[in-house]
Amino acid sequence: MSPKSIIAAIAAVLLTISCAQPVKTVPSLRVEGTCLYQEGIAEPVVWRGLSFGWHNLWPRFYNRKAVDVFAKDWGCPVFRAAIGADDLSELSPLGGYISDQESALECLYAVIDGAIENNAYVIVDWHSHILHTEEALEFFRTVATKYAGCPNLIYELFNEPVSQEFEDSRDYSEPSAESLDAYWLKLKEYAQTLIPVIAECSGCHPVILMGCPRWDQALDCVIRNPIEEYDNLMYTTHFYAATHGQWLRDRSDAAMAAGLPVFISECAACEASGDGPMDPAEWEEWNRWAAARNVSLLTWSISDKNETCSMFAPEAVSEGPWDDSAIKEWGLVVREWLKN
C-alpha cells in the first residue's frame, strides 16, 4: 500500500470514529432525589427552554439555523423536538413518523445537531396521545444508536397519554380511578419495554422522561405504582396556566413528596386548548412554584398556528432571526422569560 493510500485509510478510520463517538460538549445528567443535576456541578439544573410544535405540522422550523438563533439570541439551553407519531390531517405538510419515518428523522436530526453545535440539550419527544409500543421502540432504538455516547439527549417516551377510553373511542370524559390505574399499568409496561433498549443503545445512561394518564396530570397513578427498574427517570407534568392551577401543583407536590422527580416538558400561559386568553398571574405562580422546587419548564410552542400559544406569525421566516413584528405576544413573553 502506498503512503497516500495509508494516509487515506487512516483518515477514513478517524472519520468513522468521530462520527460514532460524538464529542462531549455538555455535562452528563443524573437524577438524584427529585432533582436533575449536571456532572461536576453541585447545584440542581433548573432550565427554562423551548418546545417545537408537532414536526408534521410545522416542519419548517425544524432546522439548525433556527436552533442557532434560539440558543444564541434567545438564550435557550434546552430544546424539545416534538416528533409526531400519527398522521394528523390531510392539511399536514408531513405524515407522522409511523407513515413517514424519513421526514420525521430528518426534522429531528436537524434539531439535535443544532443543539449539539450550541452546547445545548435536546429532548427527543415521541409526540402522541396513543400507545404505539413497537413503533416507538423502533424510533428510540434508531435515535439512541445514532447518537450513542452523546450526553446532550434526553428521551421523552410518551408525550401525553390520555386514557384507554380515549384510545378506544376518543372519549374525553373523566375515567374512573380504577380505569386510570389499569391504563397506567399498560403505560408502565410500555416504559419497561423501551427503557432498557434506549439505555443499551445510547451507551450513556441518559435521563428518560415518562408521561402519565390524563395529559400528564394523573400523577397519583404513578405514586401508587412507580417504575423502579431505572434510576435516571423523571415524570412529566404539563400545564396551561389559564386552565391548570393549584390542584395540579398539589398533585405534583404529592409526587415529589413520594420521591418522584417531576419535569415540566410542556407548558404555556393560556388555556389547555392552546388558545384563549393568557393568565399572567397564574403563569407567574407556576414559575415561582417551579423555581422553589428546582423544576424545569419548557414552553409550547415554536409554531405559527392561529392560536395563543404559537409563538410566531405565519409570515415569520423559517430560519430566523425574527424581528418583533413576526413574533406573537406569547413568543415575546417567552423570549423575555428565557433571558431572566
N, C-alpha and C positions, 0 to 999 in steps of 0.2 A: 504493500500500500504506500502510495506517495505521501510526502509530508503534507501536501494540501488536502489529500483525502483524509488523513488522520485528524487534521485540524477541523475539517468539516464534520467528521463523525463526532469528535468531542463536543463541538458546538451544538450539534443536534441533541446529544445526550443531555447537555446542560439546559437546553431549552425545554426538553421534556420534563426534567426535574423541576425547573422553575414553574412550569405550568401545573405540575402535580402537587407541588408544595407551595401554596400561596405565602407571600411574605407576610409576616406577622406585623401588623400596623397598629393594632389596638390591644389592650389588655384582655385576657380571658375573663369570662364572667362566671360567678358562682352564686348560688342561693345559700344563704346562711340565716337560719331562723325564718323570719318573714321578709327579709330584705335581700336586695341584689347588690353584689359587690364586684368590683374590678380587681383583678390580680395586682397585688402590691399596693393597694390603696385602702386605708383603714376605714374611711367613711363610706356609707352606702351610696350607691348610684341612685340619683333621683332625676330622671330625664323628663324633658319636655320635647315632644317630637311630632312628626307628621305622618299621616297615613295617606297613601294614594287611594283614589277611588277604584272601583272594580276595573281590572285591567281590560276586560272585554267591552266595557262601556267607554272608557277614556284612555285607550292605549297611547294616544298622542303625547301624554305627559310622562310616559314611561321611557325616559331617555337619560343618558348620562349627563348631558348638559343641564337639564333641569335639576337633577340631583346636585350638581356642582353649584348652581345658583342658590338652592335651598341651604346647602351646607355653608357656603362662604358668605352669602349676603344676608340670609335669614338666621344663620347660626344654629341650624338643626343638627343635632348629634346622632339622631336615630330615626330611621325610616321604616315604614311598614308597606310592603308590596302586597296588595290585596288581589291575589290571583284567583279569579272567579272559576269555580269548578263547573258550573252549569251554564248551559245556553240560557240567555235571558229574554231576548225578544228578536223579532225579525229586523228591528232597527239597530241592533247592536253592531258595531263595526266588526267585532270578532266573536267567534264562538267561545264557550268556556274551555277549560283545559281538557275536559273529557272528550270533546269533539275536535279540538284544535290545539294539540299539545305544542306544536312548533311555535305558533304565535305567542302562546302563553309563556313559554320558556324564554323566548326572545325578549319579551317585555320584562320578565323577572330578572334575567341576567343583566340587562341594561341598568336596572336599579341597583342590583348587588354590586356590579363592577364600579358604578359611580360612587356608591357608599364606600367601598374599599379604597378607592382613589382618594377619598376625602377623610380617611381615618374615622369613618362613622360606622355605626352598627345598622343592621337591617333585619327586620322581622319578615320571614318567609311565611306568609299567611295563606292557608288553604281556605278560601273565602266562599263559604256555602252555608246554607241552613239545613242541608240534607246530608245524612250519613252516607258516605261513599268509601268504604274501607279499602277495597282493592285499588281503586283509582288513586286515592290519597297515598297509599303505600308506594305505588309506583312513582308518584310525583316526588315524595320526600326522599326516596332512595336515589332518584336521579340527581336531585339538587345536592343532597348531602355528599354524594360521591364526587360530583364535580368540584365542590368547594371543600373537600376533605382537608382538615388541618387549619381551616380559616376561622379565627375566633370572632369575626365580625357578624356571623349569622346566628340568629335566634329563630326557632321553629315554632310557629303557631299552628297547632294541629287541626283546629276546627273553629272557624270564626264565631259563629253564633248558632249553636244548636237551639232548637225551639222546643219541640215535644214530639212524641210519637203520633199524636193526633194530627199535628201539622204535617208530618211526613206522609201520613196516610191520606189526608183529605184537605189539607190547607185550612184546618180548623184553628182559628186564632183564639178560641175561648180558653179560659184558665183551666188546665187539667188538675186533677186531684193530686195531693201529695204522694199518694201511692203510685200514681201513674208516672209522676216525675222521677221518683226513686227508681222505678223499673227502667225508665228511659236512661237515667244516669248509669245504670248497670251496663247498658249497651255501649254508652259513650266511654265508660271506663275500660271495657274490653277492647274497644277501638284504640284507645290510647295505649293500652298494654301491648297491642299488636304493633303499633307504629314506633313507639319509643326505642325498643332495642335495635330496630333496624336503623333508625336515624343515628343513634349513639355509635353503632358499629361502623356505619358508612362515613360518618363525619370524622371519626377518629380524634375528637377533641372534647368530649363530654359537654355538649352545648346546653345552654339554657333552652328549655322547652316550655311553651305556654299551652294550656288546655282550657277550652271553654266549658261552660256548664249549661243546663237547660234554661229555657225561657230567656233567650238572648243574653246569656251570661249573667243572669240575675239570681238563679236558684242555687245559691252557694250553700244553703242548708243541706242539699242533697250530697254535696261533696264533704261537708263536715261529718255527716253520718257514715260516709264510706269513701275515704280518700284513696288516691293512688299512692302506693307505698313502695313500689319497686324502683323508683328513680328519684335521686335526691336533688337534681338540678331542675326542678319543676316549679312553675308558678301557675296560678289560676287567673283567668281573665274576668274582669268586670267591665261592662260597657255602660256608660250613662249618657243621657241627653238632658242637660240641666233643667230645661223647662218642663220636663216630664218626671224625671227621677230625682228624688230629694233625699231627705234624711233617712227614710226607710231603707234605701239601698246602701247608704253609708253605714247604717246599723248592721245590715247583713254582712257587709264587707268587714266591719269591725269584729263581728262574731267569728267570721272565718279566720281572721288573723289571731284572735284570742285563742282559737283552737290550733294555732300553729301553722295555718295555711298561708303561704305567700300570695299576695294579690298584685296583679299587674293590670293597669287600665290601658288596653291596646286600642281603644276607640272611644271617643267622647266628643261632645260639642255643646254649645250653649243653648241650642234651640230645642224643639220638641223631638220626640223619638221618631217621628215621621221623617226627620231630616229637614223639615220645613217649619213654618210658623215663626212667631217672634222669639228672639233670644231673651234669656232671663239672666241679666248680668249679675244680680245679687246671688243667685243660686250657683252660677258659674264660679264666682269668687269663693263661695263657701266650699265648693268641691276642691278648689285649688288649695285653700287653707287646710282642709282635711287631709289631702294627699301629701302636702309638704310636711305636716306634723307626723305622718306615719311612714315617710320615705317611700311613697308610692309614685311610680312613674305614670305619665299621661301622654298619650298620642292622640292628636286631633284628627277628626274626619271632616273633609277630605279634599285632596288635590283633584279637582274635577271642575267642570263648567256647566253643571246641571242647573236648571232654573229652580233652585231651592236654597234655603237659608244656609245650610252647612257646606255647600260647594264654595270653594274659595275664589274661583276665577269666573270672569265673564266669558261668554263664547268667543269674543274677539281676542282674547289673550293668546299670545303665541305659545307654541308647544314647549319651546326650549328655554324661555326666559332670556334675559332678565325682564321683569314686568314693572311697568310704572303703575302708579296708584289707580289710574283710570281703568286698568284691566283687572284689578283686584277688588273683589266684592267686600262688603263690610266685615263678614266673618274672617276673610283672609287677612284683612288689615289688623283685626283684633289678634289673630294668631301670630302674625309676623311680629307684632309688638310684644306679645306674650313670650315668644321664643327668646327674645333679647333680654328679658328681665330675669 
